[in-house]
Amino acid sequence: MNKPINRLSLFLAAGICVIGLSGCEDDGDSHDFGTNDPNMIVAMGDSITALEGGNTTTYPAILASITGKTVANEGSGGATAGDGASKVHSVLNEYQPGYVLILYGANDVIRSMGSNNTIANLRSIISAAKNNKSVPVIATLTPMYYSHEIFDGSAKELNVLIRQMASEEGCKLVDLEDAFGNNTSYMKNDGLHPNDAGLSVIAEAFSGAL
């Protein structure tokens, strides 16, 4: 199913979402990081961020290679936006990161936790990062296919709300839905988790927001 993906195609896919970068009042160059380390990035999320079975790498590891910055992986399989909101303060205290990458919502959709609840928790993570003088960068969800296709409509609806919230919060947005498009070659056979090529697209997309 998966065809070889060359590096040019990855840059083109990532470029789509960079063009759609939304609502950022601070490009990072002029940001007051306080006592935070601008070269420290924390990636928060679920199994798409954590090492998933069958993958040989993670998007935070690829991102570290692209940027030359330290990228701490705080992904956890099965995590929801509520889990992220519960741990964000301890994560900020531990790493004092310049940037916080946020990719939650897939498990919220699958468990029918309610979009308003998910958005409230994502907003809480963004607010905590801002209050810490870290730069939050939030992403839309990747498409869902095959056995998970029944959830794709709800994921797209949540993405609309994520884009709206990012604009309201003046938060950097990485639009992974646009970056992936309808390219199933970026996905594993479960239709939920990106394969290594898809993880490279995610990493390239986030790199454009830093």
C-alpha positions in Angstrom: 0.0 0.0 0.0 2.7 2.5 1.0 4.8 3.9 -1.9 8.3 5.4 -1.3 8.0 9.0 -0.3 10.9 11.3 -1.4 12.0 14.2 0.7 10.7 16.8 -1.8 7.1 15.4 -1.4 7.5 15.7 2.4 8.5 19.4 2.1 5.6 20.1 -0.3 3.2 18.5 2.1 4.6 20.4 5.1 4.5 23.6 3.1 0.8 23.4 2.7 0.3 23.7 6.4 3.0 26.3 6.8 1.1 28.5 4.3 -2.0 27.9 6.5 -0.1 28.9 9.7 -2.7 30.8 11.7 -3.2 33.5 14.3 0.4 34.0 15.4 1.2 37.4 16.9 4.7 36.3 18.0 7.2 34.6 15.6 9.4 33.5 18.4 12.3 35.8 17.4 11.0 38.7 19.5 9.3 36.6 22.2 10.2 37.1 25.8 11.0 33.5 27.0 11.7 34.6 30.5 13.8 31.9 32.1 12.8 29.3 29.5 15.2 27.8 27.1 14.3 28.8 23.5 16.2 25.7 22.3 14.1 23.4 24.4 10.9 22.0 22.8 8.3 19.8 24.5 6.0 17.7 22.3 2.7 16.8 24.2 0.3 14.3 22.7 -1.0 10.7 22.4 0.4 7.7 20.7 0.9 9.7 17.5 3.6 11.6 19.4 4.9 8.6 21.4 6.7 5.7 19.8 3.9 3.6 18.2 4.4 -0.1 17.5 5.8 -0.7 14.0 7.3 2.7 13.6 11.1 3.1 13.8 11.1 6.7 14.9 8.9 9.5 16.3 8.0 12.9 15.0 9.8 14.6 17.9 13.0 12.7 17.1 12.7 13.8 13.4 12.0 17.4 14.5 15.1 17.4 16.7 17.2 16.3 13.7 15.6 19.0 11.5 16.0 21.9 13.9 19.0 21.0 15.9 17.0 21.8 19.1 16.3 19.5 22.0 12.8 18.0 21.7 11.4 16.2 24.7 8.7 13.6 24.0 5.8 13.8 26.4 3.5 11.7 24.3 1.5 8.9 25.9 -0.5 6.2 24.2 -4.3 6.7 24.7 -3.9 10.2 26.1 -6.7 12.7 25.8 -6.7 16.5 25.9 -7.8 16.2 29.5 -4.7 14.2 30.3 -2.6 16.9 28.7 -4.3 19.6 30.7 -3.7 17.6 33.9 0.1 17.3 33.3 1.0 20.5 31.5 2.1 22.4 34.6 4.4 19.6 35.7 5.8 19.4 32.2 6.5 23.1 32.1 8.2 23.0 35.5 10.4 20.1 34.5 11.6 21.3 31.1 11.1 25.1 31.1 10.6 24.9 27.3 10.7 27.7 24.8 8.0 25.9 22.8 5.1 23.5 23.6 3.8 21.4 20.7 0.2 20.2 21.3 -1.3 17.3 19.4 -4.3 15.9 21.2 -7.9 15.0 20.3 -7.9 11.7 18.4 -8.7 9.7 21.5 -11.3 12.3 22.5 -13.1 11.8 19.2 -12.9 8.0 19.4 -14.3 8.0 22.9 -17.0 10.6 22.1 -15.8 12.9 24.9 -17.4 16.0 23.4 -15.8 18.7 21.3 -16.5 21.5 23.8 -14.8 19.5 26.5 -11.8 18.8 24.3 -11.5 22.5 23.2 -11.7 23.6 26.8 -8.8 21.3 27.8 -6.7 22.4 24.8 -7.3 26.0 25.7 -6.1 25.2 29.2 -2.9 23.8 27.8 -2.4 26.9 25.7 -3.1 29.2 28.6 -0.6 27.4 30.8 2.1 27.6 28.2 1.5 31.4 27.7 1.5 32.0 31.4 4.9 30.2 31.6 6.2 32.4 28.7 6.5 29.3 26.5 5.2 29.5 22.9 2.3 27.1 22.4 1.9 25.5 18.9 -1.3 23.5 18.4 -2.0 21.1 15.5 -5.2 19.9 13.9 -5.8 16.1 13.8 -4.5 13.9 11.0 -7.2 12.2 8.8 -8.6 8.9 9.9 -9.1 6.0 7.4 -10.1 2.3 7.2 -11.3 0.9 10.5 -11.2 4.4 12.0 -12.9 6.2 9.1 -16.2 6.3 11.1 -14.5 8.9 13.3 -13.1 11.1 10.5 -16.2 13.3 10.3 -16.0 14.1 14.0 -12.2 14.7 13.7 -12.8 17.2 10.9 -15.5 19.0 13.0 -13.0 19.2 15.9 -10.4 20.6 13.5 -12.7 23.4 12.6 -13.0 24.3 16.3 -9.2 24.0 16.8 -8.5 26.4 14.0 -11.1 28.9 15.5 -9.6 28.6 19.0 -6.0 29.1 17.7 -7.2 32.3 16.0 -9.0 33.5 19.2 -5.9 32.7 21.3 -3.4 34.2 18.9 -1.7 30.8 18.9 0.4 29.2 16.2 -1.5 26.6 14.3 0.0 23.7 12.3 -2.7 22.3 10.0 -1.9 18.6 9.8 -5.3 17.8 8.1 -4.2 20.0 5.2 -0.7 18.7 5.2 -1.8 15.1 5.0 -4.6 15.8 2.5 -6.1 12.5 1.3 -2.8 10.7 1.0 -3.3 7.3 2.7 0.4 6.4 2.0 1.2 8.5 5.1 -0.8 6.2 7.3 -0.4 2.7 8.8 -2.9 0.0 8.1 -5.0 0.9 11.1 -5.9 4.2 9.5 -5.2 6.1 12.7 -1.5 6.3 13.2 0.9 7.8 10.7 3.7 5.6 9.4 7.3 6.9 9.4 6.7 8.9 6.2 3.7 10.5 7.9 5.7 11.3 11.0 8.2 13.1 8.8 5.4 15.2 7.4 4.3 16.1 11.0 7.9 17.0 11.9 8.4 19.2 8.8 5.1 20.9 9.5 6.0 21.7 13.1 9.4 22.9 12.1 7.8 25.6 9.9 6.1 27.0 13.0 9.3 27.4 15.1 
